[in-house]
Amino acid sequence: MATRSSASVVSCMCPPGHMTKETSLGRVCIYTLCASRPCRHGTCVAHSLSRYSCHCREGYQGRHCEVALAVFHSEGGNSLSLSSMFAISICVMAFLGSYVDYVIFYLW
């Protein structure tokens, strides 16, 4: 627990991913699951020692903010981000591969 002091006011801060709990000994820092940094592209919010949720940054979703969304950038022209174009091209290639497989094995 880090201690900060300014003009006779003392405040204690826990490391990221910990909660503060009042005990008979005073304030103590308690480890939560957020300390393991489960949110890849967002902020972890601890609801209890064993429950948390991720608040994802724009362009990400999923339980751990692990899913990148297709992001459309309108400033400076109409274009998709590089990661969005890559994801779309993977989907197109997978579709074409399945279609060619179907044509070769079932229609010939």
Sequence and secondary structure as in RCSB ss.txt:
>XXXX:A:sequence
MATRSSASVVSCMCPPGHMTKETSLGRVCIYTLCASRPCRHGTCVAHSLSRYSCHCREGYQGRHCEVALAVFHSE
GGNSLSLSSMFAISICVMAFLGSYVDYVIFYLW
>XXXX:A:secstr
 EEEEETTEEEEE  TTEEEEEETTEEEEEE GGGG   TTEEEEESSSS EEEEE TTEESTTS EE   EE T
TSSEE HHHHHHHHHHHHHHHHHHHHHIIIII 
